[in-house]
């Protein structure tokens, strides 16, 4: 057995088995046992990437446009290669550089979905794997809290400032010097919830061949919103409900793997 095989995550280990967000368990299952270079695109503070890195996947790298997220992740994992992205700019990687890429709830935040998917296709090697998750359009889409800042800006400011402080609100939603409004690219005015056929069309347009399509959750927005506003035992109880909802239903989040063919 080669060192690369020894370093790869074991397929029978699932570190996200009890995590409330099912997208991480899905991504782990898709990437378990793989070797080569992996890029977590839009890695945030590394909730997924750090675990993948710690469990030995060869040549993990992360990229994100948010400097604060990258600084937090770098402080915890100084040996993890991280890249600051420019919003809407080409990816700073060579053609065919990565064997797999994850885009976990990222596509709905970017200014140009096709541009990002095309760039992702460019940096993937032939046969490379894309692991993609997005919110799916369904009966409770209207509850999406990421659209509150657009639909109810004053209410959003009051509640967010009450929960996290007015300075945090200002740095995330008023200071647009990093071309981000919260986690949303400046210029985008909607947190998209995708129909399955629309997402698959985007992937095919960018040159990908979808391989698997599944999802998770139904009622989770009813639990997610109060969980965002609370902490401690109450939040943990709500997150257990989100986890159970994710195991029982498949409607509110869309999970896809796709291949870059030669």
Beta strands, then each sheet from edge to edge (+ up, - down):
strand 1: 38-41
strand 2: 60-64
strand 3: 81-84
strand 4: 98-104
strand 5: 124-135
strand 6: 180-181
strand 7: 184-185
strand 8: 208-216
strand 9: 253-260
sheet 1: 3+ 2+ 1+ 4+ 5+ 9- 8+
sheet 2: 6+ 7-
end
